[in-house]
């Protein structure tokens, strides 16, 4: 099964910088992406509606109980986000306990949502 990691590329994270911090986060993750992530897609998304929480990402996978929304992210978190994605894939339910997350992501979980019935998007277009 395919896991999908969405990164909000329109996140400004309190700045007017171009490229936007969310776009820079996406690019940092893309640069680190490798085969150890297994069948996982990195996908840009135009908005995750969590602007007050800085740069955000959402991960889900069919067959998991939950998907997660993470916030307060920066390019400095890129490696830890990919480790989190690996742990998410390996978890039977999708839950990654705080003790199994990098310390930098200890408080990054903003919400979880049911992943039942979700289907990954096959297009490379920004949603």
GROMACS elastic network, one bead per residue, 0.5 to 0.9 nm:
[ bonds ]
;  ai    aj funct       b0    kb
    1    39     6  0.68595   500
    1    40     6  0.85352   500
    1    61     6  0.72016   500
    1    62     6  0.67498   500
    1    63     6  0.79506   500
    2    38     6  0.83734   500
    2    39     6  0.50889   500
    2    40     6  0.54032   500
    2    41     6  0.72267   500
    2    60     6  0.88322   500
    2    61     6  0.61226   500
    2    62     6  0.72227   500
    2    89     6  0.89179   500
    2   119     6  0.88794   500
    2   120     6  0.70497   500
    3    38     6  0.86710   500
    3    39     6  0.64686   500
    3    41     6  0.62944   500
    3    42     6  0.88367   500
    3    59     6  0.71422   500
    3    60     6  0.57804   500
    3    62     6  0.72885   500
    3    85     6  0.83451   500
    3    88     6  0.87462   500
    3    89     6  0.68810   500
    3   120     6  0.74359   500
    4    39     6  0.87412   500
    4    40     6  0.55803   500
    4    42     6  0.61600   500
    4    43     6  0.70022   500
    4    58     6  0.80617   500
    4    59     6  0.56003   500
    4    60     6  0.55903   500
    4    61     6  0.62892   500
    4    85     6  0.89585   500
    4   120     6  0.64379   500
    4   121     6  0.83343   500
    5    40     6  0.72667   500
    5    41     6  0.60578   500
    5    43     6  0.60458   500
    5    44     6  0.84486   500
    5    57     6  0.68475   500
    5    58     6  0.57771   500
    5    60     6  0.68673   500
    5    61     6  0.89774   500
    5    85     6  0.75298   500
    6    26     6  0.87949   500
    6    41     6  0.82358   500
    6    42     6  0.60872   500
    6    44     6  0.55667   500
    6    45     6  0.60775   500
    6    48     6  0.88169   500
    6    56     6  0.84967   500
    6    57     6  0.53886   500
    6    58     6  0.50773   500
    6    59     6  0.62041   500
    6    60     6  0.87076   500
    7    10     6  0.89480   500
    7    22     6  0.70161   500
    7    23     6  0.80847   500
    7    25     6  0.76447   500
    7    26     6  0.60004   500
    7    42     6  0.75435   500
    7    43     6  0.62698   500
    7    45     6  0.58301   500
    7    46     6  0.83797   500
    7    47     6  0.85739   500
    7    48     6  0.82743   500
    7    55     6  0.80152   500
    7    56     6  0.62328   500
    7    58     6  0.66861   500
    7    59     6  0.88912   500
    8    11     6  0.58364   500
    8    22     6  0.56212   500
    8    23     6  0.73688   500
    8    25     6  0.86978   500
    8    26     6  0.78386   500
    8    43     6  0.87910   500
    8    44     6  0.60310   500
    8    46     6  0.56738   500
    8    47     6  0.53423   500
    8    48     6  0.60068   500
    8    49     6  0.89414   500
    8    55     6  0.66922   500
    8    56     6  0.57140   500
    8    57     6  0.61107   500
    8    58     6  0.84547   500
    9    12     6  0.84670   500
    9    20     6  0.70355   500
    9    21     6  0.74883   500
    9    24     6  0.77326   500
    9    25     6  0.77066   500
    9    26     6  0.66472   500
    9    44     6  0.59400   500
    9    45     6  0.60605   500
    9    46     6  0.58078   500
    9    47     6  0.72380   500
    9    55     6  0.81216   500
    9    56     6  0.86785   500
    9   126     6  0.88241   500
   10    20     6  0.63938   500
   10    21     6  0.78837   500
   10    22     6  0.57445   500
   10    23     6  0.66446   500
   10    45     6  0.77846   500
   10    46     6  0.55057   500
   10    47     6  0.61318   500
   10    48     6  0.89222   500
   10    55     6  0.85450   500
   11    14     6  0.85044   500
   11    20     6  0.63882   500
   11    21     6  0.62417   500
   11    23     6  0.75437   500
   11    46     6  0.83291   500
   11    47     6  0.72692   500
   11    48     6  0.86089   500
   11    50     6  0.86877   500
   11    51     6  0.65055   500
   11    54     6  0.66224   500
   11    55     6  0.53381   500
   11    56     6  0.73802   500
   12    15     6  0.53153   500
   12    16     6  0.63375   500
   12    17     6  0.72286   500
   12    18     6  0.87043   500
   12    19     6  0.89434   500
   12    20     6  0.53391   500
   12    21     6  0.56797   500
   12    22     6  0.65658   500
   12    23     6  0.89414   500
   12    51     6  0.77643   500
   12    54     6  0.71713   500
   12    55     6  0.72782   500
   13    16     6  0.84886   500
   13    20     6  0.81002   500
   13    21     6  0.65336   500
   13    22     6  0.77042   500
   13    51     6  0.70069   500
   13    52     6  0.76436   500
   13    53     6  0.75378   500
   13    55     6  0.58555   500
   13    72     6  0.83578   500
   14    51     6  0.86644   500
   14    52     6  0.83855   500
   14    54     6  0.72448   500
   15    18     6  0.88292   500
   15    20     6  0.78650   500
   15    21     6  0.80852   500
   16    19     6  0.88027   500
   16    20     6  0.72493   500
   17    20     6  0.54286   500
   17    21     6  0.72799   500
   18    21     6  0.76931   500
   18    23     6  0.87305   500
   19    22     6  0.81587   500
   19    23     6  0.61995   500
   19    24     6  0.65887   500
   20    23     6  0.52663   500
   20    24     6  0.63748   500
   20    25     6  0.87447   500
   21    25     6  0.61430   500
   21    26     6  0.86588   500
   21    54     6  0.87245   500
   21    55     6  0.68960   500
   21    74     6  0.71954   500
   21    75     6  0.79096   500
   22    25     6  0.50176   500
   22    26     6  0.62752   500
   22    27     6  0.86869   500
   22    54     6  0.84044   500
   22    55     6  0.53672   500
   22    56     6  0.74556   500
   22    73     6  0.84983   500
   22    74     6  0.77753   500
   22    75     6  0.85648   500
   23    26     6  0.50532   500
   23    27     6  0.62328   500
   23    28     6  0.86365   500
   23    44     6  0.81942   500
   24    27     6  0.50390   500
   24    28     6  0.61196   500
   24    29     6  0.86326   500
   24    74     6  0.83394   500
   24    75     6  0.67291   500
   25    28     6  0.50651   500
   25    29     6  0.62216   500
   25    30     6  0.85378   500
   25    55     6  0.78360   500
   25    73     6  0.79050   500
   25    74     6  0.60745   500
   25    76     6  0.84365   500
   25    77     6  0.84033   500
   25    78     6  0.69408   500
   26    29     6  0.52097   500
   26    30     6  0.60986   500
   26    31     6  0.86584   500
   26    42     6  0.81420   500
   26    43     6  0.82336   500
   26    44     6  0.69470   500
   26    75     6  0.82257   500
   26    78     6  0.85591   500
   27    31     6  0.61468   500
   27    32     6  0.87682   500
   27    75     6  0.86399   500
   28    31     6  0.51864   500
   28    32     6  0.65261   500
   28    33     6  0.87754   500
   28    75     6  0.60833   500
   28    76     6  0.87319   500
   28    78     6  0.62748   500
   28    79     6  0.87519   500
   29    32     6  0.52016   500
   29    33     6  0.60465   500
   29    42     6  0.80327   500
   29    75     6  0.79047   500
   29    78     6  0.54310   500
   29    79     6  0.74090   500
   29    81     6  0.81303   500
   29    82     6  0.74507   500
   30    33     6  0.51163   500
   30    34     6  0.87083   500
   30    42     6  0.72631   500
   31    34     6  0.86348   500
   32    78     6  0.77874   500
   32    79     6  0.72569   500
   32    82     6  0.82136   500
   33    36     6  0.83094   500
   33    37     6  0.74423   500
   33    42     6  0.83505   500
   33    82     6  0.77711   500
   34    37     6  0.61763   500
   34    38     6  0.82549   500
   35    38     6  0.56026   500
   35    39     6  0.81436   500
   35    40     6  0.89596   500
   36    39     6  0.89031   500
   36    86     6  0.77869   500
   37    40     6  0.59507   500
   37    41     6  0.87654   500
   37    82     6  0.75328   500
   37    83     6  0.85018   500
   37    85     6  0.72922   500
   37    86     6  0.57293   500
   37    89     6  0.83335   500
   38    86     6  0.80333   500
   38    89     6  0.84599   500
   40    61     6  0.88479   500
   40    85     6  0.83418   500
   40    86     6  0.89082   500
   40    89     6  0.84503   500
   41   120     6  0.87443   500
   43   121     6  0.89309   500
   43   124     6  0.71050   500
   43   125     6  0.82690   500
   43   126     6  0.73169   500
   43   127     6  0.85946   500
   44   124     6  0.82828   500
   44   125     6  0.77852   500
   44   126     6  0.53533   500
   44   127     6  0.71598   500
   45    48     6  0.72730   500
   45    57     6  0.89980   500
   45   125     6  0.84780   500
   45   126     6  0.50579   500
   46   126     6  0.62170   500
   46   127     6  0.58849   500
   47    50     6  0.79448   500
   47    51     6  0.83844   500
   47    56     6  0.88680   500
   47   127     6  0.82299   500
   48    51     6  0.76977   500
   48    56     6  0.69963   500
   48    57     6  0.76560   500
   48    58     6  0.79734   500
   48    69     6  0.85787   500
   49    52     6  0.85752   500
   49    56     6  0.89381   500
   50    53     6  0.55992   500
   50    54     6  0.73497   500
   50    55     6  0.82084   500
   50    56     6  0.70103   500
   50    71     6  0.77043   500
   50   110     6  0.88953   500
   51    54     6  0.56598   500
   51    55     6  0.73529   500
   51    56     6  0.79963   500
   51    71     6  0.89800   500
   52    55     6  0.88829   500
   52    72     6  0.89246   500
   53    56     6  0.71300   500
   53    70     6  0.87437   500
   53    71     6  0.53553   500
   53    72     6  0.53538   500
   53    73     6  0.84438   500
   53   110     6  0.83771   500
   54    71     6  0.60570   500
   54    73     6  0.65069   500
   54    74     6  0.82520   500
   55    70     6  0.84095   500
   55    71     6  0.57719   500
   55    72     6  0.55546   500
   55    74     6  0.64914   500
   56    69     6  0.70260   500
   56    70     6  0.54596   500
   56    72     6  0.65494   500
   56    73     6  0.60873   500
   56    74     6  0.88154   500
   57    68     6  0.82142   500
   57    69     6  0.57898   500
   57    70     6  0.51848   500
   57    71     6  0.65675   500
   57    73     6  0.79744   500
   57    81     6  0.89755   500
   58    67     6  0.71157   500
   58    68     6  0.54926   500
   58    70     6  0.61264   500
   58    71     6  0.88605   500
   59    66     6  0.89802   500
   59    67     6  0.54580   500
   59    68     6  0.54448   500
   59    69     6  0.67482   500
   59    70     6  0.83963   500
   59    85     6  0.75022   500
   59    88     6  0.83073   500
   60    64     6  0.74408   500
   60    66     6  0.69487   500
   60    68     6  0.67188   500
   60    88     6  0.85375   500
   60    89     6  0.89353   500
   60    94     6  0.79432   500
   60   113     6  0.88341   500
   60   114     6  0.88938   500
   60   115     6  0.61753   500
   60   118     6  0.78626   500
   60   120     6  0.83213   500
   61    64     6  0.57636   500
   61    65     6  0.87021   500
   61    66     6  0.81242   500
   61    67     6  0.70064   500
   61    88     6  0.88331   500
   61    89     6  0.77051   500
   61    94     6  0.79945   500
   61   115     6  0.65827   500
   61   116     6  0.84889   500
   61   118     6  0.72824   500
   61   119     6  0.77529   500
   61   120     6  0.74803   500
   62    65     6  0.83128   500
   62   115     6  0.62590   500
   62   116     6  0.62895   500
   62   117     6  0.66099   500
   62   118     6  0.58007   500
   62   119     6  0.63978   500
   62   120     6  0.78040   500
   63    66     6  0.87740   500
   63    92     6  0.85252   500
   63    93     6  0.77718   500
   63    94     6  0.88044   500
   63   115     6  0.72304   500
   63   116     6  0.63934   500
   63   117     6  0.80020   500
   63   118     6  0.86642   500
   64    67     6  0.73654   500
   64    88     6  0.89772   500
   64    89     6  0.86302   500
   64    91     6  0.82291   500
   64    92     6  0.67036   500
   64    94     6  0.52411   500
   64    95     6  0.85601   500
   64   114     6  0.82591   500
   64   115     6  0.59294   500
   64   116     6  0.68157   500
   65    92     6  0.83395   500
   65    94     6  0.62378   500
   65    95     6  0.81293   500
   65   113     6  0.83692   500
   65   114     6  0.59048   500
   65   115     6  0.54795   500
   65   116     6  0.62398   500
   66    93     6  0.67253   500
   66    94     6  0.57246   500
   66    95     6  0.71362   500
   66   112     6  0.60790   500
   66   113     6  0.53294   500
   66   116     6  0.74395   500
   67    88     6  0.89995   500
   67    94     6  0.68097   500
   67    95     6  0.84330   500
   67   111     6  0.85324   500
   67   112     6  0.55105   500
   67   113     6  0.51889   500
   67   114     6  0.61184   500
   67   115     6  0.52639   500
   68    94     6  0.84568   500
   68    95     6  0.86850   500
   68   109     6  0.68458   500
   68   110     6  0.75789   500
   68   111     6  0.58287   500
   68   113     6  0.62093   500
   68   114     6  0.87916   500
   68   115     6  0.89026   500
   69   108     6  0.82499   500
   69   109     6  0.59699   500
   69   110     6  0.54853   500
   69   111     6  0.52354   500
   69   112     6  0.61196   500
   69   113     6  0.80775   500
   70    73     6  0.75019   500
   70   105     6  0.83801   500
   70   107     6  0.86502   500
   70   108     6  0.50323   500
   70   110     6  0.53551   500
   70   111     6  0.72657   500
   70   112     6  0.89613   500
   71   105     6  0.89100   500
   71   107     6  0.84923   500
   71   108     6  0.51694   500
   71   109     6  0.65108   500
   71   110     6  0.61860   500
   72   105     6  0.87897   500
   72   107     6  0.85983   500
   72   108     6  0.62244   500
   73    76     6  0.78560   500
   73    77     6  0.61499   500
   73    78     6  0.82725   500
   73    81     6  0.87653   500
   73   105     6  0.83994   500
   73   108     6  0.75032   500
   74    77     6  0.54694   500
   74    78     6  0.72339   500
   75    78     6  0.53204   500
   75    79     6  0.86223   500
   76    79     6  0.75758   500
   76    80     6  0.84101   500
   77    80     6  0.52753   500
   77    81     6  0.59630   500
   77    82     6  0.87186   500
   77   104     6  0.69898   500
   77   105     6  0.78344   500
   78    81     6  0.51195   500
   78    82     6  0.64131   500
   78    83     6  0.87836   500
   79    82     6  0.52380   500
   79    83     6  0.63635   500
   79    84     6  0.86879   500
   80    84     6  0.61017   500
   80    85     6  0.86001   500
   80   101     6  0.79516   500
   80   102     6  0.59734   500
   80   103     6  0.87713   500
   80   104     6  0.73907   500
   80   105     6  0.73651   500
   81    85     6  0.62070   500
   81    86     6  0.87324   500
   81   102     6  0.84461   500
   81   105     6  0.78496   500
   82    86     6  0.63134   500
   82    87     6  0.86842   500
   83    86     6  0.50957   500
   83    87     6  0.62981   500
   83    88     6  0.85860   500
   83   101     6  0.79900   500
   83   102     6  0.79120   500
   84    87     6  0.50476   500
   84    88     6  0.60163   500
   84    89     6  0.86157   500
   84    96     6  0.76320   500
   84   100     6  0.83960   500
   84   101     6  0.63106   500
   84   102     6  0.76098   500
   84   105     6  0.85158   500
   85    89     6  0.62166   500
   85    90     6  0.86360   500
   86    89     6  0.52341   500
   86    90     6  0.62896   500
   86    91     6  0.87635   500
   87    90     6  0.50236   500
   87    91     6  0.61177   500
   87    94     6  0.81416   500
   87    95     6  0.85854   500
   87    96     6  0.65327   500
   87   100     6  0.78795   500
   87   101     6  0.82074   500
   88    91     6  0.52414   500
   88    92     6  0.83238   500
   88    93     6  0.82253   500
   88    95     6  0.65171   500
   88    96     6  0.60364   500
   89    92     6  0.78208   500
   89    93     6  0.89020   500
   89    94     6  0.66912   500
   90    93     6  0.88135   500
   90    94     6  0.76854   500
   91    95     6  0.62426   500
   91    96     6  0.69126   500
   92    95     6  0.77086   500
   93    96     6  0.87182   500
   94   115     6  0.89627   500
   96    99     6  0.81257   500
   96   100     6  0.61158   500
   96   101     6  0.67663   500
   97   100     6  0.53219   500
   97   101     6  0.66809   500
   98   101     6  0.51541   500
   98   102     6  0.79795   500
   98   103     6  0.81694   500
   98   105     6  0.80777   500
   98   106     6  0.56997   500
   98   107     6  0.82451   500
   99   102     6  0.78997   500
   99   103     6  0.82900   500
   99   106     6  0.80647   500
  100   103     6  0.89275   500
  101   104     6  0.80104   500
  101   105     6  0.62061   500
  101   106     6  0.63873   500
  102   105     6  0.54498   500
  102   106     6  0.66191   500
  103   106     6  0.50491   500
  103   107     6  0.83998   500
  104   107     6  0.76841   500
  104   108     6  0.78412   500
  105   109     6  0.75238   500
  106   109     6  0.76515   500
  107   110     6  0.79109   500
  109   112     6  0.76919   500
  112   115     6  0.89063   500
  114   117     6  0.85111   500
  114   118     6  0.85109   500
  115   118     6  0.55779   500
  115   119     6  0.88642   500
  116   119     6  0.88105   500
  121   124     6  0.81800   500
  122   125     6  0.89125   500
  123   126     6  0.83431   500
  123   127     6  0.89485   500
  124   127     6  0.87367   500
